[in-house]
Amino acid sequence: MGELAQRAARRALTKLAARPAPSGEMTVVIGAGGGGVMFHEACGHGLEADLVAKGASVFAGRIGEQVASPLVTLVDDGTVAGEWGAGAIDDEGRPRRSNVLIRDGVLVDYMWDELRARSEGRESSGNGRRQSYAHLPMVRMTNTYLVAGGSDPDDIVADTPNGVYIAHLGGGQVNTATGDFVFGMTEAYLIEGGRITEPIREGNLIGNGPAVLTNIDAVGNDFAMGPREPVARTARGAGGRRCPDPAGPRPHHRRHGGVTPSCRNPCRMGT
């Protein structure tokens, strides 16, 4: 808790001199470990087989298609030791697995529980989750992350003339049928002349998941799981049921725990 308190105090002090968040479409750089929530919400939920089966996902029926930049490889891994989404088995007793969802920008698989997998004549991917013993399973993420790329993080910032650097994203939400999302920024800074400069106050990051995935033009080599922040733990529900949700792309995230290397993509900013 001491580390968590120090982090919160540092962010609060930084905000004392913060400028209002800019508005409009601009380039966004997301720091290592800070952007898992974006991938969790922007595409993670849309890759859950229960939503796909209902036709409530923008990624339904797109297996084998190019859905993201060739730089993007997205993994859901329930075997990462020490992370919130890890475990030996899921809530249906199936072994947790490491599942590649998007490889080099191509959609290769969804996440499955036993019910949805059986209907398709395949194995569960170990993503069955229950609110309790009295509830039916749902398909939910474990530790969802973007695999590290080959760019130096400092070069990504230096190659961005103007934009916003996001060190930490807060909560967010997505319309899985369209891919439209909105996230809050907990800690962010302006990029001016290829340098990180002044902090900005909380604003919103608004965009469309498939569009953002396609427009990523740099992925850093500094992979990191997001910090463990219990307050980031959330619950996702369907049909009146709720399941603890690691929050996806950050490691189980701390909120969504991010588990993304530095990445850059055009998004729209709003206050």
Steps between C-alpha positions, in 0.01 A plus 500: 500500500794733558598485134140560395475803730825646366378456144171673579678787676740550209213516252311747719801731529560480125141610434551825694678648197303312236349666193150423369493200268497596131206411277504359150659214307868450572778246537508313832795316651415256778778403740600144589264341749253787469280416205369153570161641580471635146561161339282332760204720418565594137533145374525251787130475581419483131709182479298314766309218332169561682479853358615374160226233498237764573621717212586768755864528394653705222747210455234231439567290191841656437735211580787507250451868417747784553342691790803689629839636406756227415685623812222373726508156662244469780510218755268391781705298748357342813831341591702814584624431852406756764248693292132546586371298206729203557403161634531129439140462382208724404160495672393197295804296599672541164876569496601862457688561176695757308287589197611715207198703386658728240829405333681759287173687462296196390212378718576133572268405786246603761486416872276206592324337792384137493142572386593719203795276408289183499246660267784567254656155537822626657677518837451769761779756516477511880303826515189383687409732790217487757366757742442212745405131508137605450566669165572371151847565355582788269799553271742752650860606456789404726823698438466663159798684357676635196826319422810720500619643170836621374492878551695685766255688728707819486497488121120465496466823696772679303327409173173655621508877429185573699259285694420359841703255708283284727677343796186353653143448383203481734168329446328469166217345309428374151210423271612155384260504204664811348840512673449858620673564834574767758768492773603737773863612528641481852849626416590665169738758354532710187752406232645809336785494250566133567533552877273423795426837659216618725246284684135530404186462705269204470332471163346227290650290226231435240525280193407182318676174584544355149614838366753546779638148455549565130672835553767389750832584337752426778522247783775527760743236623437588866223253584366534855202378693304784660536590868286313747229742603211318671266794441522422132339162537160504334211274419342432166148373470251353260143399557506639852816310594836646590846344493823642641695633205869556495452778269678359233781630327684603791589189677212400692521778504551752681284628318503326222788481600666592282711314343598688191831619371516862386277543198394791284173553319268783398211555742263781582536689824215657691450669833 
